[in-house]
Amino acid sequence: MSQKLYVQAKWNHFCFYFRFYSPDLNILFCRFCSGIELASLVTSSRILCKSWSVISSESETESGHEEDIVSNDGVGLSWKVDREHGPDLMVIAFKATLDSVQADFVSSSDLKEDNFLVFEFLCSTRIPIFSLNHTAVSLFRQNHQELDRLKSQIVSSNPRTPLIVTGHGLGGSIASLFIISLFHSIGSGKNRPLCITFGSPLVGDRRFEQAISRSSIWNSCFIHVVSHKDPLPRLFITNRTSTYVPFGRFIMCSDATSFESSYSILEVFMALASVHDRNKGLESVDYGNKGLESVDYGNIVKNLYLKATCIDFSTQAENTTDQDSLATGISLQLGALELTPHMQQQQENIDINTLETKLKELEKSFILQKKTLFDPSKKLNNMKVIMAQLEWYIKKYRNLKIGYYDSYKNMNQPDVYDVVHFQKTLSSYWEKMVEEVEMKPQKEGAAFRTRWLYGGTTYRRMVEPLAIADYYRDGGKDYVNEKRSKHFKQLEYWWMEESKNATSDINSTRKKNVEAILTIDSCFWAHVEEALLLCQELKVVKENEEALKKLFEFEVYVYELLKYYAASPDIFLSQCSYIRWWNEYKEIKGSSYTSALANFMNDASNFKQYAVGAYDFP
C-alpha cells in the first residue's frame, strides 16, 4: 500500500470509529478532543518525511541511493516531480525563490477582469468574490503556462495514481493554489490529491476559506505543518487580528497536535505570536524565504515520526484534575506547543486560562456545525417520513372531494394544524439545504446529487401550494413576483437544468401515472388565485380587455399542462378552487364560448378519462 493510501486509511478508520460508536456526536465531542491523536496518525505514516525529502532532495530509496527527481525551473519558482514509486505515488514539490512575501490582497473580481479565471470556479451565489495573497497569485500567474501543462499531464495520467503536492514557505502557498486549480479539472472523487505544506504563510481571506471549507472533501485535502517557533505562517497576524484565514487541517508542532477549526488555528497563531515574536522583537519584520533556514522541518518531521510510534499521554494527563475531557484535550494540545501556565508566568502578554476557555468554546461551535452537516442522508430520510404523512393528508382530502390545497387554505379541519407543522419543518430543512449547496463552489454545487434533487422537487410540488394558500388567505396578490421564496426558485431552476438532459418519454410516463402525480408547476395554485381575482375584476368592469387577455393566457397555460399530463387530476375535484374558477369564468364567457380548454372542461367524463391516462388530446 502506498504511503498516501496508508495514512488515508488510518485517518478514515479513526473517523469511522467515532461515527459508528457515537450516535450522539454532541455528547462525544464535548467530552473529547482528538487533535493530538489525529496528529499522531499523520506523523506515524512517514508521509510527512516523504514529502519533505522531495523538497530537500535528500530522500533515499530502499537500496540507499538518491531517488530520480525531475526538476523544472520557472519564473521565481521551481518544482520537482518524483515518480520513484511509479503508479503507487507521485510527489510534486514547489520551491519559491522570491525574497519576501507581502500582505497585499488581490480580489477574484480583479483577476476576472484581467481574464485570469483559474480560481473563478470557486465563486458561488453566496460567495461571489474572495481575495488571495497578491504575492502568491502573482507568482502563480507568472508560471501559469508551465503549471497548466503540468496539470494537464496529471489529469491525463493514470487517475489511480495517488498525488501529493508539497512545498515549503511560499512554495507551500503555490502548492495549495495548484491543488485548488486541480479541483476544477479532476473534481473531488475518492482518489483526490493531497497537499502538504511546511511553514507556509496564509493564502486567502474568510470568504476564500468558506469557498474551500463548504466542501468537506476539498478541505480535507490540505495538511499544513507548522512549527510553533516559525514566524512565517503567522506573518499576516498583527495586533491579534488577521484578515487572512486558514483552511484545511494544521499539524502544529513542538510535539505534534492538530487543529481544523479556522478560528481555533487563528487563536493559537495569535498566542504563539505573542510569545515568540515579541521575545525576538520581530513584530514588524517582513519575513522572506531567506529566513526560512531557521526552522529545520526535516528534523521536526523525523522526530515526530519517531515519537509517534511510542507516544504516551498518560503522564501528561494524570496531573490534570479537570473532569471535562474536552478542556483536558485542549490543555494537552497547548502543552504540546509549550503554551503552558509556566509560560504565562514568564509572559505578561498571554493568558493561558483565557486561551483555553476561548478554544473550548470555538471547538464546541465547530463540532456543532459539523454535527449539523454530519449525516445529510439521515436528515433526508427524516424529511421523507414527514412528506409521507403529508401524502396521507393529500389522499384524505382527495377522497373528500376538496383537495389538500383548499382544505389547508380554508383552515376548517383539525388536522390542518398538523400540516402547518409539517410545512415549517420541511421548509426549514430545504431552505438550509439550498443555502448549503449555493455556498459550495460552482463545480460541486452544480452536481446537486440526484437523490436530493428529486427529494427537493417532490417537496416543492407538495409544499409550495401550502405557502401559496397562506399568502392568498391573507389577501396577497401576485405571489410569483412578490412573495415566492428564493429556495423554491432555486430548486425549480436546478430541476429544469437537470431535465434538459432527460432522454426518456416524460409525457408517456406521466400519462401512465397521472393519478399519483403532483402538479408539475408548483405555482399552479398561484395562477388559479390570480385568475379568480381577474374574474372578480370582470364582474365590476365587464369589458376589461387586459383582464380578458390574461384569462385567455391562463386558459392556454392550463390546457398545455393537461395536454402533457402535467396537472394532477385533483384539480377537477368538485370543491377545489380551480373548478370554482372555471364556473365563474364560464359564466363570464357565456355557455356558447368554445376553446380547446372549454371543449375539454364541458364534458365531465373527460376528467375520469384523464385521471387514468386514457384521454387523448387532439
RAVENFEN-V279496 format. One record per residue. RES is the residue in three letters. SS is DSSP state (alpha for helix, beta for strand, coil for the rest). PSI is psi as a letter, one per 30 degrees, with the letter a starting at -180 (none if undefined). OMEGA is omega in whole degrees, 0 to 359 (none if undefined). Layout:
# RAVENFEN-V279496
{{RES | SS | PSI | OMEGA} {RES | SS | PSI | OMEGA}}
This chain:
# RAVENFEN-V279496
{{MET | coil | k | 180} {SER | coil | l | 182} {GLN | alpha | e | 181} {LYS | alpha | e | 181} {LEU | alpha | e | 180} {TYR | alpha | e | 181} {VAL | alpha | e | 179} {GLN | alpha | e | 179} {ALA | alpha | e | 179} {LYS | alpha | e | 180} {TRP | alpha | e | 180} {ASN | alpha | e | 179} {HIS | alpha | e | 179} {PHE | alpha | e | 180} {CYS | alpha | e | 180} {PHE | alpha | e | 181} {TYR | alpha | e | 182} {PHE | alpha | e | 178} {ARG | alpha | e | 187} {PHE | alpha | e | 187} {TYR | alpha | g | 179} {SER | coil | j | 176} {PRO | coil | f | 179} {ASP | coil | j | 184} {LEU | alpha | e | 183} {ASN | alpha | e | 178} {ILE | alpha | e | 182} {LEU | alpha | e | 189} {PHE | alpha | f | 175} {CYS | alpha | f | 179} {ARG | alpha | f | 189} {PHE | coil | k | 176} {CYS | coil | k | 192} {SER | coil | g | 186} {GLY | alpha | e | 182} {ILE | alpha | e | 180} {GLU | alpha | e | 179} {LEU | alpha | e | 177} {ALA | alpha | e | 179} {SER | alpha | e | 177} {LEU | alpha | e | 183} {VAL | alpha | e | 185} {THR | alpha | f | 180} {SER | coil | f | 186} {SER | coil | f | 186} {ARG | coil | g | 181} {ILE | alpha | e | 176} {LEU | alpha | e | 178} {CYS | alpha | e | 180} {LYS | alpha | e | 181} {SER | alpha | e | 181} {TRP | alpha | e | 182} {SER | alpha | e | 178} {VAL | alpha | e | 177} {ILE | alpha | e | 184} {SER | alpha | f | 180} {SER | coil | h | 182} {GLU | coil | g | 181} {SER | coil | l | 181} {GLU | beta | k | 175} {THR | coil | l | 181} {GLU | coil | f | 181} {SER | coil | f | 177} {GLY | coil | g | 181} {HIS | coil | l | 177} {GLU | beta | k | 182} {GLU | coil | l | 179} {ASP | coil | j | 182} {ILE | beta | k | 178} {VAL | beta | k | 182} {SER | beta | k | 179} {ASN | beta | k | 180} {ASP | beta | k | 176} {GLY | coil | a | 179} {VAL | coil | j | 181} {GLY | coil | g | 185} {LEU | beta | k | 172} {SER | beta | l | 178} {TRP | beta | l | 181} {LYS | beta | k | 178} {VAL | beta | j | 182} {ASP | beta | j | 177} {ARG | coil | h | 185} {GLU | coil | e | 185} {HIS | coil | g | 177} {GLY | alpha | b | 183} {PRO | alpha | f | 184} {ASP | alpha | f | 183} {LEU | coil | k | 174} {MET | beta | k | 180} {VAL | beta | k | 175} {ILE | beta | k | 182} {ALA | beta | k | 180} {PHE | beta | k | 175} {LYS | beta | k | 179} {ALA | beta | k | 181} {THR | coil | g | 177} {LEU | coil | l | 182} {ASP | coil | f | 186} {SER | coil | l | 176} {VAL | coil | k | 180} {GLN | coil | l | 185} {ALA | coil | f | 185} {ASP | coil | k | 175} {PHE | beta | l | 165} {VAL | beta | k | 184} {SER | beta | l | 178} {SER | alpha | f | 178} {SER | alpha | e | 176} {ASP | alpha | e | 178} {LEU | alpha | e | 179} {LYS | alpha | e | 177} {GLU | alpha | e | 177} {ASP | coil | g | 179} {ASN | coil | g | 174} {PHE | coil | j | 193} {LEU | coil | g | 185} {VAL | coil | e | 184} {PHE | coil | g | 183} {GLU | alpha | f | 181} {PHE | alpha | f | 178} {LEU | alpha | f | 181} {CYS | coil | k | 179} {SER | coil | l | 179} {THR | coil | e | 182} {ARG | coil | f | 179} {ILE | coil | i | 185} {PRO | coil | f | 184} {ILE | coil | k | 175} {PHE | coil | l | 182} {SER | beta | k | 181} {LEU | beta | l | 177} {ASN | beta | k | 186} {HIS | alpha | e | 181} {THR | alpha | e | 182} {ALA | alpha | e | 181} {VAL | alpha | e | 179} {SER | alpha | e | 179} {LEU | alpha | e | 178} {PHE | alpha | e | 181} {ARG | alpha | e | 180} {GLN | alpha | f | 181} {ASN | coil | g | 189} {HIS | alpha | e | 182} {GLN | alpha | e | 180} {GLU | alpha | e | 179} {LEU | alpha | e | 178} {ASP | alpha | e | 176} {ARG | alpha | e | 177} {LEU | alpha | e | 179} {LYS | alpha | e | 179} {SER | alpha | e | 177} {GLN | alpha | e | 181} {ILE | alpha | e | 182} {VAL | alpha | e | 183} {SER | alpha | f | 181} {SER | coil | a | 181} {ASN | coil | j | 183} {PRO | coil | f | 180} {ARG | coil | f | 181} {THR | coil | j | 178} {PRO | coil | k | 183} {LEU | beta | k | 171} {ILE | beta | k | 174} {VAL | beta | k | 188} {THR | beta | l | 179} {GLY | beta | l | 181} {HIS | beta | k | 179} {GLY | coil | b | 178} {LEU | alpha | f | 174} {GLY | alpha | e | 175} {GLY | alpha | e | 177} {SER | alpha | e | 177} {ILE | alpha | e | 178} {ALA | alpha | e | 179} {SER | alpha | e | 180} {LEU | alpha | e | 180} {PHE | alpha | e | 178} {ILE | alpha | e | 180} {ILE | alpha | e | 178} {SER | alpha | f | 178} {LEU | alpha | e | 182} {PHE | alpha | e | 183} {HIS | alpha | f | 183} {SER | alpha | e | 186} {ILE | alpha | g | 177} {GLY | coil | a | 185} {SER | coil | h | 180} {GLY | coil | a | 184} {LYS | coil | e | 183} {ASN | coil | h | 182} {ARG | coil | l | 180} {PRO | coil | l | 179} {LEU | beta | k | 179} {CYS | beta | k | 178} {ILE | beta | j | 180} {THR | beta | l | 180} {PHE | beta | j | 175} {GLY | coil | h | 184} {SER | coil | k | 175} {PRO | coil | l | 179} {LEU | coil | l | 192} {VAL | coil | e | 188} {GLY | beta | a | 183} {ASP | beta | a | 182} {ARG | alpha | e | 182} {ARG | alpha | e | 176} {PHE | alpha | e | 177} {GLU | alpha | e | 179} {GLN | alpha | e | 180} {ALA | alpha | e | 178} {ILE | alpha | e | 189} {SER | alpha | f | 177} {ARG | coil | f | 172} {SER | coil | j | 181} {SER | alpha | e | 179} {ILE | alpha | e | 181} {TRP | alpha | e | 183} {ASN | alpha | e | 182} {SER | coil | f | 181} {CYS | coil | f | 186} {PHE | beta | k | 172} {ILE | beta | j | 182} {HIS | beta | j | 180} {VAL | beta | k | 186} {VAL | beta | k | 172} {SER | beta | k | 181} {HIS | coil | f | 180} {LYS | coil | f | 183} {ASP | coil | j | 182} {PRO | coil | f | 188} {LEU | alpha | e | 180} {PRO | alpha | f | 179} {ARG | alpha | g | 183} {LEU | coil | e | 188} {PHE | coil | g | 178} {ILE | coil | j | 179} {THR | beta | k | 178} {ASN | coil | h | 178} {ARG | coil | g | 175} {THR | beta | l | 178} {SER | coil | k | 172} {THR | coil | f | 173} {TYR | beta | k | 181} {VAL | beta | k | 180} {PRO | coil | l | 173} {PHE | coil | l | 183} {GLY | coil | a | 178} {ARG | beta | k | 180} {PHE | beta | k | 171} {ILE | beta | j | 181} {MET | beta | k | 184} {CYS | beta | k | 121} {SER | coil | d | 157} {ASP | coil | l | 188} {ALA | beta | k | 167} {THR | beta | l | 185} {SER | beta | l | 177} {PHE | beta | k | 176} {GLU | coil | e | 179} {SER | coil | k | 182} {SER | alpha | e | 180} {TYR | alpha | e | 178} {SER | alpha | e | 179} {ILE | alpha | e | 179} {LEU | alpha | e | 179} {GLU | alpha | e | 179} {VAL | alpha | e | 177} {PHE | alpha | e | 181} {MET | alpha | e | 178} {ALA | alpha | e | 179} {LEU | alpha | e | 178} {ALA | alpha | e | 180} {SER | alpha | e | 183} {VAL | alpha | e | 191} {HIS | alpha | e | 185} {ASP | alpha | e | 179} {ARG | alpha | e | 176} {ASN | alpha | e | 184} {LYS | alpha | g | 181} {GLY | coil | h | 188} {LEU | coil | g | 188} {GLU | coil | e | 187} {SER | coil | g | 182} {VAL | coil | k | 176} {ASP | coil | j | 183} {TYR | coil | k | 176} {GLY | coil | a | 181} {ASN | alpha | f | 179} {LYS | alpha | f | 181} {GLY | alpha | g | 184} {LEU | alpha | f | 183} {GLU | alpha | f | 186} {SER | alpha | f | 180} {VAL | coil | j | 183} {ASP | coil | i | 182} {TYR | alpha | f | 177} {GLY | alpha | e | 178} {ASN | alpha | e | 181} {ILE | alpha | e | 184} {VAL | alpha | e | 177} {LYS | alpha | e | 180} {ASN | alpha | e | 179} {LEU | alpha | e | 177} {TYR | alpha | e | 180} {LEU | alpha | e | 180} {LYS | alpha | e | 186} {ALA | alpha | f | 183} {THR | coil | f | 181} {CYS | coil | g | 186} {ILE | coil | k | 182} {ASP | coil | k | 183} {PHE | coil | g | 186} {SER | alpha | e | 181} {THR | alpha | e | 180} {GLN | alpha | e | 188} {ALA | alpha | f | 188} {GLU | coil | f | 182} {ASN | coil | f | 181} {THR | coil | k | 179} {THR | coil | g | 182} {ASP | coil | k | 180} {GLN | coil | f | 179} {ASP | coil | j | 186} {SER | alpha | f | 173} {LEU | alpha | e | 178} {ALA | alpha | e | 178} {THR | alpha | e | 179} {GLY | alpha | e | 179} {ILE | alpha | e | 178} {SER | alpha | e | 177} {LEU | alpha | e | 179} {GLN | alpha | e | 179} {LEU | alpha | e | 176} {GLY | alpha | e | 178} {ALA | alpha | f | 179} {LEU | coil | g | 179} {GLU | coil | g | 174} {LEU | coil | i | 188} {THR | coil | l | 175} {PRO | alpha | e | 177} {HIS | alpha | e | 177} {MET | alpha | e | 180} {GLN | alpha | e | 179} {GLN | alpha | f | 181} {GLN | alpha | f | 186} {GLN | coil | j | 179} {GLU | coil | f | 188} {ASN | coil | g | 179} {ILE | coil | k | 180} {ASP | coil | j | 185} {ILE | alpha | e | 181} {ASN | alpha | e | 178} {THR | alpha | e | 179} {LEU | alpha | e | 179} {GLU | alpha | e | 180} {THR | alpha | e | 181} {LYS | alpha | e | 179} {LEU | alpha | e | 179} {LYS | alpha | e | 180} {GLU | alpha | e | 179} {LEU | alpha | e | 179} {GLU | alpha | e | 177} {LYS | alpha | e | 180} {SER | alpha | e | 180} {PHE | alpha | e | 180} {ILE | alpha | e | 179} {LEU | alpha | e | 178} {GLN | alpha | e | 179} {LYS | alpha | e | 179} {LYS | alpha | e | 181} {THR | alpha | f | 179} {LEU | coil | g | 193} {PHE | coil | e | 185} {ASP | coil | i | 181} {PRO | alpha | f | 179} {SER | alpha | e | 179} {LYS | alpha | e | 179} {LYS | alpha | e | 180} {LEU | alpha | e | 177} {ASN | alpha | e | 177} {ASN | alpha | e | 179} {MET | alpha | e | 179} {LYS | alpha | e | 176} {VAL | alpha | e | 179} {ILE | alpha | e | 179} {MET | alpha | e | 176} {ALA | alpha | e | 177} {GLN | alpha | e | 178} {LEU | alpha | e | 176} {GLU | alpha | e | 177} {TRP | alpha | e | 178} {TYR | alpha | e | 180} {ILE | alpha | e | 181} {LYS | alpha | e | 181} {LYS | alpha | e | 185} {TYR | alpha | f | 168} {ARG | alpha | e | 179} {ASN | alpha | f | 179} {LEU | coil | g | 174} {LYS | coil | g | 179} {ILE | coil | e | 182} {GLY | coil | k | 186} {TYR | alpha | f | 179} {TYR | alpha | e | 183} {ASP | alpha | e | 176} {SER | alpha | e | 180} {TYR | alpha | e | 181} {LYS | alpha | e | 182} {ASN | alpha | f | 178} {MET | coil | h | 184} {ASN | coil | g | 178} {GLN | coil | k | 185} {PRO | coil | e | 183} {ASP | coil | f | 176} {VAL | alpha | e | 183} {TYR | alpha | f | 171} {ASP | alpha | e | 181} {VAL | alpha | e | 176} {VAL | alpha | e | 178} {HIS | alpha | e | 179} {PHE | alpha | e | 182} {GLN | alpha | e | 182} {LYS | alpha | e | 181} {THR | alpha | e | 181} {LEU | alpha | e | 181} {SER | alpha | e | 178} {SER | alpha | e | 180} {TYR | alpha | e | 186} {TRP | alpha | f | 174} {GLU | alpha | e | 179} {LYS | alpha | e | 180} {MET | alpha | e | 179} {VAL | alpha | e | 178} {GLU | alpha | e | 178} {GLU | alpha | e | 182} {VAL | alpha | e | 180} {GLU | alpha | e | 181} {MET | alpha | f | 176} {LYS | coil | l | 174} {PRO | coil | l | 187} {GLN | alpha | e | 185} {LYS | alpha | e | 182} {GLU | alpha | e | 179} {GLY | alpha | e | 181} {ALA | alpha | f | 181} {ALA | coil | h | 179} {PHE | coil | j | 191} {ARG | coil | k | 187} {THR | alpha | e | 182} {ARG | alpha | e | 180} {TRP | alpha | e | 181} {LEU | alpha | e | 177} {TYR | alpha | e | 177} {GLY | alpha | e | 179} {GLY | alpha | e | 179} {THR | alpha | e | 177} {THR | alpha | e | 177} {TYR | alpha | e | 183} {ARG | alpha | e | 183} {ARG | alpha | f | 181} {MET | alpha | e | 190} {VAL | alpha | f | 181} {GLU | alpha | e | 174} {PRO | alpha | e | 178} {LEU | alpha | e | 176} {ALA | alpha | e | 178} {ILE | alpha | e | 179} {ALA | alpha | e | 177} {ASP | alpha | e | 186} {TYR | alpha | e | 183} {TYR | alpha | f | 174} {ARG | alpha | e | 181} {ASP | coil | g | 175} {GLY | coil | g | 181} {GLY | coil | l | 176} {LYS | coil | l | 176} {ASP | coil | h | 181} {TYR | alpha | e | 187} {VAL | alpha | e | 183} {ASN | alpha | f | 188} {GLU | alpha | f | 191} {LYS | coil | f | 189} {ARG | coil | k | 182} {SER | coil | k | 180} {LYS | alpha | e | 184} {HIS | alpha | f | 174} {PHE | alpha | e | 180} {LYS | alpha | e | 183} {GLN | alpha | e | 177} {LEU | alpha | e | 178} {GLU | alpha | e | 179} {TYR | alpha | e | 179} {TRP | alpha | e | 180} {TRP | alpha | e | 180} {MET | alpha | e | 177} {GLU | alpha | e | 179} {GLU | alpha | e | 184} {SER | alpha | f | 178} {LYS | coil | f | 183} {ASN | coil | g | 182} {ALA | coil | k | 182} {THR | coil | f | 183} {SER | coil | l | 179} {ASP | coil | i | 185} {ILE | alpha | e | 183} {ASN | alpha | e | 179} {SER | alpha | e | 179} {THR | alpha | e | 178} {ARG | alpha | e | 183} {LYS | alpha | e | 180} {LYS | alpha | e | 186} {ASN | alpha | g | 189} {VAL | alpha | e | 182} {GLU | alpha | f | 185} {ALA | alpha | f | 188} {ILE | coil | l | 167} {LEU | coil | k | 180} {THR | coil | k | 188} {ILE | coil | e | 177} {ASP | coil | j | 183} {SER | coil | f | 177} {CYS | coil | g | 183} {PHE | alpha | e | 185} {TRP | alpha | f | 174} {ALA | alpha | e | 177} {HIS | alpha | e | 176} {VAL | alpha | e | 180} {GLU | alpha | e | 178} {GLU | alpha | e | 178} {ALA | alpha | e | 176} {LEU | alpha | e | 178} {LEU | alpha | e | 178} {LEU | alpha | e | 177} {CYS | alpha | e | 177} {GLN | alpha | e | 178} {GLU | alpha | e | 182} {LEU | alpha | f | 176} {LYS | alpha | f | 178} {VAL | alpha | e | 180} {VAL | coil | j | 188} {LYS | coil | f | 184} {GLU | coil | h | 180} {ASN | coil | j | 186} {GLU | alpha | e | 181} {GLU | alpha | e | 179} {ALA | alpha | e | 178} {LEU | alpha | e | 179} {LYS | alpha | e | 181} {LYS | alpha | e | 178} {LEU | alpha | e | 176} {PHE | alpha | e | 177} {GLU | alpha | e | 177} {PHE | alpha | e | 175} {GLU | alpha | e | 182} {VAL | alpha | e | 179} {TYR | alpha | e | 181} {VAL | alpha | e | 182} {TYR | alpha | e | 178} {GLU | alpha | e | 177} {LEU | alpha | e | 181} {LEU | alpha | e | 182} {LYS | alpha | e | 181} {TYR | coil | g | 179} {TYR | coil | h | 182} {ALA | coil | g | 178} {ALA | coil | k | 178} {SER | coil | k | 176} {PRO | alpha | f | 179} {ASP | alpha | f | 181} {ILE | alpha | f | 180} {PHE | alpha | g | 179} {LEU | coil | k | 193} {SER | coil | f | 184} {GLN | coil | g | 184} {CYS | coil | l | 186} {SER | alpha | e | 180} {TYR | alpha | e | 178} {ILE | alpha | e | 176} {ARG | alpha | e | 178} {TRP | alpha | e | 184} {TRP | alpha | e | 179} {ASN | alpha | e | 179} {GLU | alpha | e | 182} {TYR | alpha | e | 179} {LYS | alpha | e | 178} {GLU | alpha | e | 179} {ILE | alpha | e | 185} {LYS | alpha | f | 180} {GLY | coil | l | 185} {SER | coil | f | 181} {SER | coil | f | 183} {TYR | coil | k | 177} {THR | coil | k | 175} {SER | coil | l | 180} {ALA | alpha | e | 180} {LEU | alpha | e | 180} {ALA | alpha | e | 180} {ASN | alpha | e | 178} {PHE | alpha | e | 187} {MET | alpha | f | 184} {ASN | coil | f | 178} {ASP | coil | j | 185} {ALA | coil | f | 179} {SER | alpha | f | 178} {ASN | alpha | e | 181} {PHE | alpha | e | 181} {LYS | alpha | e | 178} {GLN | alpha | e | 179} {TYR | alpha | e | 185} {ALA | alpha | f | 179} {VAL | coil | g | 177} {GLY | coil | g | 185} {ALA | coil | f | 182} {TYR | coil | k | 178} {ASP | coil | j | 181} {PHE | coil | k | 180} {PRO | coil | none | none}}
